[in-house]
Amino acid sequence: MATQVGEVYICSVCGHKVEVLEAGAGDLVCCEEEMIKADG
């Protein structure tokens, strides 16, 4: 998965949110699960 600056991702386990500050490749992981891209 490639991330873009400004995207927000949420952990489906604990609810932690992160905002991408620098674009890159790879998966964002929290609580041993891939994070989900937040809608709008």
DRENROKE-991316 format. One record per atom (N, C-alpha, C): residue number from 1; x, y, z; residue in three letters; chain; atom name. Coordinates in nm, 3 decimals, m for minus. Last residue first. Example, Ala and Ser with C-alpha at 12.3 -4.5 7.8 and 13.67 -1.06 7.14 Angstrom:
residues 2
+------+---------+---------+---------+------+-------+------+
| resi |      c1 |      c2 |      c3 | resn | chain | name |
+------+---------+---------+---------+------+-------+------+
|    2 |   1.285 |  m0.225 |   0.708 |  SER |     A |    N |
|    2 |   1.367 |  m0.106 |   0.714 |  SER |     A |   CA |
|    2 |   1.290 |   0.003 |   0.787 |  SER |     A |    C |
|    1 |   1.319 |  m0.569 |   0.780 |  ALA |     A |    N |
|    1 |   1.230 |  m0.450 |   0.780 |  ALA |     A |   CA |
|    1 |   1.320 |  m0.330 |   0.780 |  ALA |     A |    C |
+------+---------+---------+---------+------+-------+------+
END
This chain:
residues 40
+------+---------+---------+---------+------+-------+------+
| resi |      c1 |      c2 |      c3 | resn | chain | name |
+------+---------+---------+---------+------+-------+------+
|   40 |  m1.301 |   1.035 |   0.413 |  GLY |     A |    N |
|   40 |  m1.315 |   1.180 |   0.411 |  GLY |     A |   CA |
|   40 |  m1.292 |   1.248 |   0.536 |  GLY |     A |    C |
|   39 |  m1.235 |   0.738 |   0.592 |  ASP |     A |    N |
|   39 |  m1.310 |   0.806 |   0.486 |  ASP |     A |   CA |
|   39 |  m1.318 |   0.956 |   0.517 |  ASP |     A |    C |
|   38 |  m0.916 |   0.605 |   0.674 |  ALA |     A |    N |
|   38 |  m1.038 |   0.671 |   0.715 |  ALA |     A |   CA |
|   38 |  m1.105 |   0.739 |   0.596 |  ALA |     A |    C |
|   37 |  m0.775 |   0.291 |   0.610 |  LYS |     A |    N |
|   37 |  m0.781 |   0.431 |   0.568 |  LYS |     A |   CA |
|   37 |  m0.917 |   0.489 |   0.605 |  LYS |     A |    C |
|   36 |  m0.670 |   0.083 |   0.876 |  ILE |     A |    N |
|   36 |  m0.771 |   0.109 |   0.773 |  ILE |     A |   CA |
|   36 |  m0.772 |   0.258 |   0.741 |  ILE |     A |    C |
|   35 |  m0.375 |  m0.113 |   0.946 |  MET |     A |    N |
|   35 |  m0.465 |  m0.001 |   0.973 |  MET |     A |   CA |
|   35 |  m0.553 |   0.026 |   0.851 |  MET |     A |    C |
|   34 |  m0.335 |  m0.456 |   1.011 |  GLU |     A |    N |
|   34 |  m0.317 |  m0.348 |   0.917 |  GLU |     A |   CA |
|   34 |  m0.420 |  m0.238 |   0.945 |  GLU |     A |    C |
|   33 |  m0.241 |  m0.559 |   1.342 |  GLU |     A |    N |
|   33 |  m0.340 |  m0.558 |   1.233 |  GLU |     A |   CA |
|   33 |  m0.309 |  m0.440 |   1.141 |  GLU |     A |    C |
|   32 |  m0.095 |  m0.538 |   1.577 |  GLU |     A |    N |
|   32 |  m0.068 |  m0.652 |   1.490 |  GLU |     A |   CA |
|   32 |  m0.169 |  m0.667 |   1.377 |  GLU |     A |    C |
|   31 |  m0.151 |  m0.284 |   1.671 |  CYS |     A |    N |
|   31 |  m0.213 |  m0.400 |   1.738 |  CYS |     A |   CA |
|   31 |  m0.205 |  m0.525 |   1.650 |  CYS |     A |    C |
|   30 |  m0.091 |  m0.155 |   1.349 |  CYS |     A |    N |
|   30 |  m0.113 |  m0.125 |   1.491 |  CYS |     A |   CA |
|   30 |  m0.185 |  m0.246 |   1.550 |  CYS |     A |    C |
|   29 |   0.073 |  m0.056 |   1.052 |  VAL |     A |    N |
|   29 |   0.027 |  m0.164 |   1.139 |  VAL |     A |   CA |
|   29 |   0.017 |  m0.115 |   1.282 |  VAL |     A |    C |
|   28 |   0.076 |   0.028 |   0.718 |  LEU |     A |    N |
|   28 |   0.071 |   0.084 |   0.852 |  LEU |     A |   CA |
|   28 |   0.006 |  m0.021 |   0.941 |  LEU |     A |    C |
|   27 |   0.293 |  m0.100 |   0.468 |  ASP |     A |    N |
|   27 |   0.168 |  m0.110 |   0.542 |  ASP |     A |   CA |
|   27 |   0.181 |  m0.042 |   0.677 |  ASP |     A |    C |
|   26 |   0.447 |   0.066 |   0.181 |  GLY |     A |    N |
|   26 |   0.443 |  m0.023 |   0.297 |  GLY |     A |   CA |
|   26 |   0.308 |  m0.019 |   0.364 |  GLY |     A |    C |
|   25 |   0.586 |   0.382 |   0.077 |  ALA |     A |    N |
|   25 |   0.529 |   0.250 |   0.049 |  ALA |     A |   CA |
|   25 |   0.531 |   0.167 |   0.177 |  ALA |     A |    C |
|   24 |   0.491 |   0.729 |   0.135 |  GLY |     A |    N |
|   24 |   0.583 |   0.617 |   0.123 |  GLY |     A |   CA |
|   24 |   0.509 |   0.488 |   0.091 |  GLY |     A |    C |
|   23 |   0.486 |   1.073 |   0.243 |  ALA |     A |    N |
|   23 |   0.437 |   0.963 |   0.160 |  ALA |     A |   CA |
|   23 |   0.540 |   0.851 |   0.151 |  ALA |     A |    C |
|   22 |   0.462 |   1.203 |   0.559 |  GLU |     A |    N |
|   22 |   0.557 |   1.180 |   0.450 |  GLU |     A |   CA |
|   22 |   0.511 |   1.056 |   0.373 |  GLU |     A |    C |
|   21 |   0.249 |   1.213 |   0.726 |  LEU |     A |    N |
|   21 |   0.325 |   1.336 |   0.709 |  LEU |     A |   CA |
|   21 |   0.424 |   1.327 |   0.594 |  LEU |     A |    C |
|   20 |  m0.065 |   1.079 |   0.780 |  VAL |     A |    N |
|   20 |   0.059 |   1.062 |   0.705 |  VAL |     A |   CA |
|   20 |   0.123 |   1.199 |   0.683 |  VAL |     A |    C |
|   19 |  m0.195 |   1.038 |   1.101 |  GLU |     A |    N |
|   19 |  m0.200 |   1.115 |   0.978 |  GLU |     A |   CA |
|   19 |  m0.064 |   1.104 |   0.910 |  GLU |     A |    C |
|   18 |  m0.366 |   0.787 |   1.290 |  VAL |     A |    N |
|   18 |  m0.241 |   0.849 |   1.246 |  VAL |     A |   CA |
|   18 |  m0.266 |   0.926 |   1.117 |  VAL |     A |    C |
|   17 |  m0.543 |   0.674 |   1.578 |  LYS |     A |    N |
|   17 |  m0.544 |   0.739 |   1.448 |  LYS |     A |   CA |
|   17 |  m0.407 |   0.795 |   1.418 |  LYS |     A |    C |
|   16 |  m0.669 |   0.390 |   1.752 |  HIS |     A |    N |
|   16 |  m0.559 |   0.486 |   1.734 |  HIS |     A |   CA |
|   16 |  m0.565 |   0.542 |   1.593 |  HIS |     A |    C |
|   15 |  m0.849 |   0.186 |   1.797 |  GLY |     A |    N |
|   15 |  m0.901 |   0.317 |   1.757 |  GLY |     A |   CA |
|   15 |  m0.796 |   0.424 |   1.738 |  GLY |     A |    C |
|   14 |  m0.780 |  m0.076 |   1.849 |  CYS |     A |    N |
|   14 |  m0.776 |   0.019 |   1.961 |  CYS |     A |   CA |
|   14 |  m0.828 |   0.158 |   1.927 |  CYS |     A |    C |
|   13 |  m0.864 |  m0.212 |   1.604 |  VAL |     A |    N |
|   13 |  m0.862 |  m0.278 |   1.735 |  VAL |     A |   CA |
|   13 |  m0.872 |  m0.175 |   1.848 |  VAL |     A |    C |
|   12 |  m0.841 |  m0.068 |   1.375 |  SER |     A |    N |
|   12 |  m0.973 |  m0.126 |   1.402 |  SER |     A |   CA |
|   12 |  m0.979 |  m0.194 |   1.538 |  SER |     A |    C |
|   11 |  m0.680 |   0.236 |   1.354 |  CYS |     A |    N |
|   11 |  m0.665 |   0.098 |   1.398 |  CYS |     A |   CA |
|   11 |  m0.804 |   0.045 |   1.435 |  CYS |     A |    C |
|   10 |  m0.686 |   0.448 |   1.069 |  ILE |     A |    N |
|   10 |  m0.740 |   0.414 |   1.200 |  ILE |     A |   CA |
|   10 |  m0.716 |   0.266 |   1.229 |  ILE |     A |    C |
|    9 |  m0.533 |   0.719 |   0.892 |  TYR |     A |    N |
|    9 |  m0.556 |   0.575 |   0.908 |  TYR |     A |   CA |
|    9 |  m0.597 |   0.548 |   1.051 |  TYR |     A |    C |
|    8 |  m0.549 |   0.980 |   0.661 |  VAL |     A |    N |
|    8 |  m0.565 |   0.940 |   0.801 |  VAL |     A |   CA |
|    8 |  m0.600 |   0.792 |   0.803 |  VAL |     A |    C |
|    7 |  m0.339 |   1.171 |   0.441 |  GLU |     A |    N |
|    7 |  m0.432 |   1.061 |   0.465 |  GLU |     A |   CA |
|    7 |  m0.434 |   1.027 |   0.614 |  GLU |     A |    C |
|    6 |  m0.133 |   1.357 |   0.421 |  GLY |     A |    N |
|    6 |  m0.265 |   1.403 |   0.463 |  GLY |     A |   CA |
|    6 |  m0.366 |   1.293 |   0.487 |  GLY |     A |    C |
|    5 |   0.048 |   1.201 |   0.162 |  VAL |     A |    N |
|    5 |   0.047 |   1.304 |   0.267 |  VAL |     A |   CA |
|    5 |  m0.097 |   1.348 |   0.293 |  VAL |     A |    C |
|    4 |  m0.026 |   0.857 |   0.106 |  GLN |     A |    N |
|    4 |  m0.013 |   0.993 |   0.056 |  GLN |     A |   CA |
|    4 |  m0.023 |   1.090 |   0.173 |  GLN |     A |    C |
|    3 |   0.112 |   0.525 |   0.075 |  THR |     A |    N |
|    3 |   0.041 |   0.629 |   0.149 |  THR |     A |   CA |
|    3 |   0.069 |   0.765 |   0.087 |  THR |     A |    C |
|    2 |   0.061 |   0.219 |  m0.082 |  ALA |     A |    N |
|    2 |   0.133 |   0.346 |  m0.083 |  ALA |     A |   CA |
|    2 |   0.049 |   0.449 |  m0.010 |  ALA |     A |    C |
|    1 |   0.086 |  m0.117 |   0.000 |  MET |     A |    N |
|    1 |   0.000 |   0.000 |   0.000 |  MET |     A |   CA |
|    1 |   0.090 |   0.123 |   0.000 |  MET |     A |    C |
+------+---------+---------+---------+------+-------+------+
END
